[in-house]
Amino acid sequence: MNQPLDNKDVTIADAQKKVDTWIKTLGVRYFSELTNLAQLVEEVGEVARIMSRRFGDQSFKSGEEEADLGDELADVMFVLICIANQTGVDLTKALEKNLQKKTQRDARRHLENPKLTNNKETN
């Protein structure tokens, strides 16, 4: 069976392969694309819950203070990788293409945005 990710640097391609192996050995099969979309939304909601309580105005209920943001972000990544795998998306290529698009489109935009370049804190 596939070994879990270790502490070395892992490429996106490695992660896609490891998730695929995990799904096919322990998960039996991929959920449908629409089910995985619903799972992704659910996991993003869990990230939002932690963020709104840790960094926003919401407060944690008793016992929720130790919620693990890293674990929830990893859940988002896992489901996102599942969706990519089952729809044939190479996330390495997709990310590279997306960064090129952003670089061309936003080459000066953020550097010239006074909201980002002033030192005034906004809360």
C-alpha positions in Angstrom: 0.0 0.0 0.0 1.0 3.6 -0.5 3.0 5.2 2.3 1.8 8.5 3.8 3.5 11.7 2.9 6.6 12.2 4.9 8.3 15.5 6.0 10.2 16.0 2.8 9.1 18.4 0.1 6.2 16.9 -1.9 5.4 17.9 -5.4 1.8 18.5 -6.5 2.2 15.5 -8.8 3.4 13.3 -5.9 0.3 14.4 -3.9 -2.0 13.6 -6.8 -0.5 10.1 -7.1 -0.6 9.4 -3.4 -4.3 10.6 -3.1 -5.2 8.4 -6.1 -3.5 5.4 -4.6 -5.2 6.0 -1.2 -8.6 6.3 -2.9 -8.1 3.1 -4.9 -6.8 1.1 -1.9 -8.7 2.4 1.2 -11.4 4.6 -0.3 -12.6 1.9 -2.7 -13.4 4.5 -5.4 -13.8 8.2 -5.9 -17.1 9.7 -4.9 -19.0 11.3 -7.8 -17.7 14.7 -9.0 -20.8 16.4 -7.5 -20.5 14.6 -4.2 -16.8 15.7 -4.1 -17.9 19.3 -4.9 -20.3 19.2 -1.9 -17.4 17.7 0.2 -15.1 20.6 -0.9 -17.7 23.2 0.1 -18.2 21.5 3.4 -14.4 21.4 4.1 -14.0 25.1 3.1 -16.9 25.8 5.5 -14.9 24.2 8.3 -11.9 26.4 7.4 -14.1 29.4 7.4 -15.5 28.5 10.8 -12.1 28.3 12.4 -10.9 31.5 10.6 -13.9 33.5 11.6 -13.5 32.5 15.2 -9.7 32.7 15.5 -9.2 35.9 13.4 -12.7 37.4 13.2 -15.4 38.5 15.5 -17.0 35.1 16.2 -16.1 33.2 19.4 -15.5 29.5 19.8 -18.0 27.3 21.6 -16.6 25.4 24.6 -14.3 22.7 23.4 -13.8 24.1 19.9 -10.8 26.3 20.8 -8.3 23.7 19.7 -9.7 23.3 16.2 -6.8 22.4 13.9 -6.7 24.8 10.9 -3.9 22.9 9.3 -5.9 19.7 9.4 -8.9 21.4 7.8 -6.8 23.0 5.1 -5.4 19.5 4.4 -9.0 18.2 4.1 -9.6 21.0 1.5 -6.4 20.0 -0.4 -7.4 16.3 -0.3 -10.8 16.8 -1.8 -9.5 19.3 -4.3 -6.9 16.8 -5.4 -9.7 14.1 -5.7 -11.6 16.4 -8.0 -8.5 17.1 -10.1 -7.7 13.4 -10.4 -11.1 12.3 -11.4 -11.5 15.1 -14.0 -8.1 14.7 -15.5 -6.6 18.0 -14.3 -2.8 18.1 -13.8 -2.7 20.5 -10.9 1.0 21.3 -11.5 0.3 22.5 -15.1 -2.9 24.2 -14.0 -1.1 26.1 -11.2 1.8 27.1 -13.5 -0.7 28.4 -16.1 -2.7 30.2 -13.5 0.4 32.0 -12.1 1.4 33.0 -15.6 -2.1 34.5 -16.2 -2.0 36.4 -12.9 1.6 37.6 -13.5 0.6 39.0 -16.9 -2.7 40.4 -15.8 -1.6 41.9 -12.5 2.1 42.8 -13.2 1.6 46.3 -11.9 -1.9 46.2 -10.4 -1.1 45.3 -6.8 2.2 47.3 -6.7 0.2 50.4 -7.6 -2.7 49.7 -5.2 -2.6 52.3 -2.4 -4.7 50.0 -0.2 -1.8 47.5 -0.2 1.2 49.8 -0.2 0.3 52.1 2.7 1.4 51.2 6.2 -2.0 51.8 7.8 -3.5 48.8 9.4 -7.1 48.0 8.3 -9.3 46.0 10.7 
